[in-house]
Amino acid sequence: MKAFFMIGRLIRIALILSLIILLLNRLFSRRQKQELHFWVKITAAALLLVSAAALLWHMMI
């Protein structure tokens, strides 16, 4: 049950980051948007891996 709340917290953080990025996306130039897109992809992949690791860890306990 504890891992469920941890995964929910990670999803909430991802949603907040997405909203911030959407707001900043309007303010940046094309080059800055490309850089931002790169970091968003890296962050999304990291959050996905952390969520999967937390789920696997929870299933093993």
C-alpha positions as CSV (number, residue, x, y, z in Angstrom):
1,M,0.0,0.0,0.0
2,K,2.9,2.3,0.8
3,A,4.3,1.9,-2.8
4,F,0.9,2.8,-4.2
5,F,1.1,6.2,-2.5
6,M,4.7,6.7,-3.6
7,I,3.8,6.0,-7.3
8,G,0.8,8.4,-6.9
9,R,3.2,11.1,-5.6
10,L,5.6,10.5,-8.5
11,I,2.7,10.9,-11.0
12,R,1.5,14.1,-9.3
13,I,5.1,15.5,-9.5
14,A,5.2,14.6,-13.2
15,L,1.9,16.3,-13.8
16,I,3.0,19.5,-12.0
17,L,6.2,19.5,-14.0
18,S,4.3,19.0,-17.2
19,L,2.1,22.0,-16.4
20,I,5.1,24.2,-15.7
21,I,6.8,23.1,-18.9
22,L,3.7,23.9,-20.9
23,L,3.6,27.4,-19.5
24,L,7.3,28.0,-20.1
25,N,7.0,26.5,-23.6
26,R,5.1,29.7,-24.7
27,L,8.0,31.9,-23.5
28,F,11.0,30.1,-25.1
29,S,12.6,30.4,-28.5
30,R,12.8,27.4,-30.9
31,R,16.3,26.4,-29.7
32,Q,15.3,26.6,-26.1
33,K,12.2,24.5,-26.8
34,Q,14.4,21.8,-28.4
35,E,16.6,21.8,-25.3
36,L,13.5,21.7,-23.1
37,H,12.1,18.8,-25.1
38,F,15.3,16.8,-24.6
39,W,15.1,17.3,-20.8
40,V,11.4,16.5,-20.7
41,K,12.1,13.2,-22.5
42,I,14.9,12.3,-20.1
43,T,12.8,13.2,-17.0
44,A,9.8,11.2,-18.3
45,A,12.0,8.1,-18.9
46,A,13.6,8.5,-15.4
47,L,10.1,8.8,-13.8
48,L,8.9,5.8,-15.7
49,L,11.9,3.7,-14.6
50,V,11.6,4.8,-11.0
51,S,7.8,4.0,-11.0
52,A,8.5,0.6,-12.5
53,A,11.3,-0.1,-9.9
54,A,9.0,0.9,-7.1
55,L,6.2,-1.3,-8.4
56,L,8.6,-4.3,-8.7
57,W,10.1,-3.6,-5.3
58,H,6.6,-3.5,-3.8
59,M,5.6,-6.8,-5.5
60,M,8.7,-8.6,-4.1
61,I,7.9,-7.6,-0.5
